[in-house]
């Protein structure tokens, strides 16, 4: 089971909202995911980039980072789900 990763208002503001959370490439489309361990409890309410409380801005992956096995890995710990 996985949960969508989120960004805070600072990390997800303006053009940063469409950048890949893994590599910074523009035009990220695939939602970044958290595994059940990283997406549970207080950690699930934190920005995946800076750990501040998150806004309702989904963290995204570009086509390269969001393809194949990398798309099935937790953005925080790398564990497959």
C-alpha positions in Angstrom: 0.0 0.0 0.0 1.3 3.5 -0.8 0.3 7.1 -0.1 0.8 10.2 -2.3 3.8 12.3 -1.1 3.1 16.0 -0.5 5.0 19.3 -0.5 4.7 22.3 1.8 3.7 25.7 0.4 7.3 26.8 0.1 8.6 23.7 -1.7 5.6 23.5 -4.0 5.1 27.1 -4.9 5.2 28.4 -8.5 7.3 26.5 -11.0 8.6 24.2 -8.2 5.2 22.6 -8.1 5.8 21.0 -11.5 9.4 19.9 -10.9 10.4 16.3 -10.3 11.0 15.8 -6.5 13.8 13.3 -7.3 15.8 15.1 -10.0 14.3 18.6 -10.4 13.4 18.1 -14.1 10.4 20.2 -15.2 7.0 19.0 -16.2 6.7 16.2 -13.7 3.5 14.3 -14.0 3.5 11.1 -12.0 2.6 11.4 -8.3 5.5 10.5 -6.0 4.5 7.8 -3.5 5.4 6.9 0.1 5.5 3.4 1.5 3.2 2.4 4.3 6.0 3.1 6.9 6.9 6.6 5.6 3.3 7.5 4.9 2.0 6.7 8.4 1.8 8.8 11.5 3.4 12.3 11.9 5.8 11.7 9.1 2.9 11.4 6.7 2.0 15.1 7.4 5.4 16.4 6.5 6.8 17.8 3.2 8.9 15.2 1.6 11.5 17.8 0.7 12.0 19.9 3.9 9.9 18.1 6.5 7.7 21.2 7.3 3.9 20.6 7.6 2.7 20.0 4.1 0.1 21.8 2.0 -2.2 19.9 -0.3 0.4 19.9 -3.2 1.3 16.5 -4.5 5.0 15.8 -5.0 5.6 14.6 -8.6 8.1 12.6 -10.6 9.2 13.2 -14.2 8.8 10.6 -16.9 12.3 9.2 -16.3 12.0 9.0 -12.5 8.4 7.9 -12.6 8.9 4.9 -15.0 9.5 1.3 -14.2 10.7 0.1 -10.8 11.5 3.7 -9.7 7.8 4.5 -9.9 7.1 1.7 -7.4 9.6 2.9 -4.8 9.0 5.1 -1.8 10.4 8.6 -2.5 11.7 8.9 1.1 13.4 5.5 1.8 13.4 3.8 -1.6 11.6 0.7 -0.4 9.4 -1.0 -3.0 5.7 -1.2 -2.3 
